[in-house]
Amino acid sequence: MSFLTLTDVSKFYGPTCAVDSMSLSVEKGEFVSLLGPSGCGKTTTLQMIAGFADVSSGQIQLDGRDITHAKPNSRGLGIVFQSYALFPHMTVFDNVSFGLEMRRLPKPERQERVKAALGLVHLETQAARYPRELSGGQRQRVALARALVIEPPVLLLDEPLSNLDAKLREEMQFELRQIQRKVGTTTIMVTHDQTEAMSISDRVVVMQAGRVTQIDAPYQLYEQPQSRFISTFVGKANLLPGRVSRTGLQAQVDLGPLQVEVDGAGLTAGAEVVLSLRPEKISFVPSGQGWLDGVVRERFFLGSQWLYHLNTPVGEITVACPNSDAVPLEEEACTGLGWSERSLRVLS
């Protein structure tokens, strides 16, 4: 049996459905991210797990115990809010110790556990400081230590890195994953940042309009998107509309003047389909030697790569190329475009 299980969980606010029949099983020690745009229901899902939002229907089980309608303080979960919610009048040590005091642990045990938690997040030397004297990254670590010190069965993270600048955010997401692996706490994180979710999660739950659209490991999610929404929300993708002209193990799809072969499973002759092709899967080749030719309409330098928009016979195509020693193409340049047929994905 999974450690945390949501079975057909729904949440209504009056006639509005915020979460619709969500089912999810999380294994002990797993790091799972709920990913989606604003208003998709991911934060509401987290609040139902925490007990801050009532469940309209369905069931939530934790380690075999039904917690669907249990009070938040009886669930024993660790929570890190987007704002960190630190007590401004308490020192770092006292902030981290607060949850243990509420549980009436003996003072010697509290002190040992707080010291260990601060050591875990590398804040031993900041114990006597107040939140106002800390940087954003340090406050985030204090909130994490406060959540972990109670040794929760599940750690809930609500956009924990959204208030940090880009560089610190990247550093903290990897540090967060290292800490989680070290302590082994089952973790569920809410985020709208695809890079954040993909880089540190064991599995990613993509949500759209209150419903789960795909649950997968990050690599599988990126390489095998099951819908047009996922293909464009998780990374960038060229969406190429076409029609199936031949079926079989390998089906032929006509993309205007271009014919390509794709996996034929589930395709019928005459059906209209959309193919997804990631920009980084495309390479520049001499004109006339690729699948088709294109003209560079515009280009953007992104540091580690160049991003090109090209006009082609099948419409605009975006290409991402590493910033290597090769001379970048100029705007208005004509070039061939090559890719492996294995890179084409048929979307539902």
Summary of the structure (lengths in Angstrom):
residues: 348
radius of gyration: 24.5
end to end distance: 31.4
largest distance: 77.1
contacts: 1072
relative contact order: 0.11
helix: 29%
strand: 36%
